[in-house]
């Protein structure tokens, strides 16, 4: 079982921590935030 990810003051199931735009699971340590939702580096600003 995968452990929870804590980000944006919330605990996320690893398979649910997805980019708001492309819906892909964010696996990198760095990500961006748009409207309180995670966004991957490829989608930020798009």
KOLMITOR-671619 format. One record per residue (C-alpha): residue in one letter; x negated, y negated, z negated. Coordinates in Angstrom, 1 decimal. Layout:
// KOLMITOR-671619
rec rofi:a, c1:X, c2:Y, c3:Z
...
***
This chain:
// KOLMITOR-671619
rec rofi:x, c1:0.0, c2:0.0, c3:0.0
rec rofi:x, c1:-1.3, c2:-3.4, c3:1.0
rec rofi:x, c1:-1.6, c2:-6.0, c3:-1.8
rec rofi:x, c1:0.3, c2:-9.2, c3:-1.6
rec rofi:x, c1:-1.1, c2:-12.4, c3:-0.1
rec rofi:x, c1:-0.8, c2:-15.6, c3:-2.1
rec rofi:x, c1:-0.6, c2:-18.7, c3:0.0
rec rofi:x, c1:1.4, c2:-21.9, c3:0.0
rec rofi:x, c1:2.3, c2:-21.2, c3:-3.6
rec rofi:x, c1:4.2, c2:-18.0, c3:-2.6
rec rofi:x, c1:3.4, c2:-14.3, c3:-2.6
rec rofi:x, c1:3.7, c2:-12.7, c3:0.9
rec rofi:x, c1:3.9, c2:-9.1, c3:2.0
rec rofi:x, c1:0.8, c2:-8.8, c3:4.4
rec rofi:x, c1:3.1, c2:-7.9, c3:7.3
rec rofi:x, c1:5.3, c2:-10.9, c3:6.7
rec rofi:x, c1:2.6, c2:-13.6, c3:6.6
rec rofi:x, c1:3.2, c2:-14.6, c3:10.2
rec rofi:x, c1:2.6, c2:-17.6, c3:12.4
rec rofi:x, c1:5.7, c2:-19.8, c3:12.6
rec rofi:x, c1:5.2, c2:-20.2, c3:16.3
rec rofi:x, c1:3.9, c2:-17.0, c3:17.9
rec rofi:x, c1:5.1, c2:-14.6, c3:15.1
rec rofi:x, c1:1.8, c2:-12.7, c3:15.0
rec rofi:x, c1:0.5, c2:-11.6, c3:11.6
rec rofi:x, c1:-2.2, c2:-14.1, c3:10.4
rec rofi:x, c1:-5.2, c2:-12.0, c3:9.5
rec rofi:x, c1:-7.8, c2:-14.8, c3:9.4
rec rofi:x, c1:-8.7, c2:-16.4, c3:6.1
rec rofi:x, c1:-8.0, c2:-19.8, c3:7.5
rec rofi:x, c1:-4.6, c2:-21.0, c3:8.8
rec rofi:x, c1:-2.7, c2:-24.2, c3:9.1
rec rofi:x, c1:0.6, c2:-25.4, c3:7.8
rec rofi:x, c1:3.5, c2:-27.0, c3:9.7
rec rofi:x, c1:6.8, c2:-27.6, c3:7.8
rec rofi:x, c1:5.7, c2:-25.5, c3:4.8
rec rofi:x, c1:5.2, c2:-22.4, c3:7.1
rec rofi:x, c1:1.8, c2:-20.8, c3:8.2
rec rofi:x, c1:0.5, c2:-21.4, c3:11.7
rec rofi:x, c1:-2.4, c2:-19.6, c3:13.3
rec rofi:x, c1:-5.4, c2:-21.5, c3:14.7
rec rofi:x, c1:-4.3, c2:-20.7, c3:18.3
rec rofi:x, c1:-0.9, c2:-22.3, c3:17.8
rec rofi:x, c1:-1.7, c2:-25.3, c3:15.7
rec rofi:x, c1:-1.0, c2:-28.5, c3:17.6
rec rofi:x, c1:0.7, c2:-26.6, c3:20.4
***
